[in-house]
Amino acid sequence: MISITEHTPEKHHLSSTELRHRIIAFTMIVIPFSGFIVAVAVSWGHAVDLPTIAVCGIMYLFTAFGVTMGYHRLFTHKSFTAKRWLKITLAIAGAMAAEGPLFFWCAMHRRHHQHSDTEYDPHSPHHHGSGVKGILHGVIHSHFGWMLAAPAADYRKYIPDLLKDRDLIWISRHYWKWNALGFAIPAGVLFVIEPSFASLLKGALWGGLVRIFLLHHATWSVNSLCHMFGSAPFQTKDQSKNNALCAIWSLGEGWHNNHHAFPTSARHGLTMYQLDPTFILIKLGSFLGFVTEIKQPSPIQRISKIIDPKVTE
């Protein structure tokens, strides 16, 4: 999706390839938002039926876990090992989330960790000026504006391991087909329940556009809100925060200070009170024999970075 040439902010010149991809990014920001507005307008004063809500919710969970468990914890950070069929399923589910091809997503996220909250971070909310105007600019940039402005991440530099995986290469090449499947599945399910053209439209609208809109903003909130608002119990080199509200919406990703303190940990919610549905699913996979080599920080590692004494086992 993105040219593999990386530039510094000072030397970057927009290529025709990047221009095309920024147009695609703009489309993927605007269209789900428009679909959400249409869904709200059409449903105003009318209850949305249970099958439609169920399809939207199930598709949200499936694709969200594709991002959190797959794109993020498995492929970007190698925090556990998965059986081949599960690896492929998670990669496809992540692609159906319409957040970009796997290689693009992982390269940008690894770059984020390497340069977190510096001027080279692709989506830091900081370094955008002072005062209210600077804060608003930073929030907008880190939430979604970076996709229209950030220079490309060098695939050879950031994801050489992923580029050697033939399964992931094949899945990335068919990214748009998985996007289409993310609309076809909910539309097909509602059509089977009640065969009509209206059912197809509802499925594509709620299981497709609305679901993508909600998931996009859950993921983007980790980039923006979780670098501005919340608690920081662990010492890190950036301004990452734990944000409970974001954690609920993003299936555990909002325990962001924990994550930046221990990036390779499969567990982000490090206490019994920090709900982490993604880690629960990883543990379930381990119990069933689909997941192995789960990484977590040891008690000594956690104590060595602790700032807030209230963070304990």
Rosetta blueprint (number, residue, H / E / L):
1 M L
2 I L
3 S L
4 I L
5 T L
6 E L
7 H L
8 T L
9 P L
10 E L
11 K L
12 H L
13 H L
14 L L
15 S L
16 S H
17 T H
18 E H
19 L H
20 R H
21 H H
22 R H
23 I H
24 I H
25 A H
26 F H
27 T H
28 M H
29 I H
30 V H
31 I H
32 P H
33 F H
34 S H
35 G H
36 F H
37 I H
38 V H
39 A H
40 V H
41 A H
42 V H
43 S H
44 W L
45 G L
46 H L
47 A L
48 V L
49 D L
50 L H
51 P H
52 T H
53 I H
54 A H
55 V H
56 C H
57 G H
58 I H
59 M H
60 Y H
61 L H
62 F H
63 T H
64 A H
65 F H
66 G H
67 V H
68 T H
69 M H
70 G H
71 Y H
72 H H
73 R H
74 L H
75 F H
76 T H
77 H L
78 K L
79 S L
80 F L
81 T E
82 A E
83 K L
84 R H
85 W H
86 L H
87 K H
88 I H
89 T H
90 L H
91 A H
92 I H
93 A H
94 G H
95 A H
96 M H
97 A L
98 A L
99 E L
100 G L
101 P L
102 L H
103 F H
104 F H
105 W H
106 C H
107 A H
108 M H
109 H H
110 R H
111 R H
112 H H
113 H H
114 Q H
115 H L
116 S L
117 D L
118 T L
119 E L
120 Y L
121 D L
122 P L
123 H L
124 S L
125 P L
126 H L
127 H L
128 H L
129 G L
130 S L
131 G H
132 V H
133 K H
134 G H
135 I H
136 L H
137 H H
138 G H
139 V H
140 I H
141 H H
142 S H
143 H H
144 F L
145 G H
146 W H
147 M H
148 L H
149 A L
150 A L
151 P L
152 A L
153 A L
154 D L
155 Y H
156 R H
157 K H
158 Y H
159 I L
160 P L
161 D L
162 L H
163 L H
164 K H
165 D L
166 R H
167 D H
168 L H
169 I H
170 W H
171 I H
172 S H
173 R H
174 H L
175 Y H
176 W H
177 K H
178 W H
179 N H
180 A H
181 L H
182 G H
183 F H
184 A H
185 I H
186 P H
187 A H
188 G H
189 V H
190 L H
191 F H
192 V H
193 I H
194 E L
195 P L
196 S L
197 F H
198 A H
199 S H
200 L H
201 L H
202 K H
203 G H
204 A H
205 L H
206 W H
207 G H
208 G H
209 L H
210 V H
211 R H
212 I H
213 F H
214 L H
215 L H
216 H H
217 H H
218 A H
219 T H
220 W H
221 S H
222 V H
223 N H
224 S H
225 L H
226 C H
227 H H
228 M L
229 F L
230 G L
231 S E
232 A L
233 P L
234 F E
235 Q L
236 T L
237 K L
238 D L
239 Q L
240 S L
241 K L
242 N E
243 N L
244 A H
245 L H
246 C H
247 A H
248 I H
249 W H
250 S L
251 L L
252 G L
253 E L
254 G L
255 W E
256 H H
257 N H
258 N H
259 H H
260 H H
261 A H
262 F L
263 P L
264 T L
265 S L
266 A L
267 R L
268 H L
269 G L
270 L L
271 T L
272 M L
273 Y L
274 Q L
275 L L
276 D L
277 P H
278 T H
279 F H
280 I H
281 L H
282 I H
283 K H
284 L H
285 G H
286 S H
287 F H
288 L H
289 G L
290 F L
291 V E
292 T E
293 E L
294 I L
295 K L
296 Q L
297 P L
298 S L
299 P H
300 I H
301 Q H
302 R H
303 I H
304 S H
305 K H
306 I E
307 I L
308 D L
309 P L
310 K L
311 V L
312 T L
313 E L
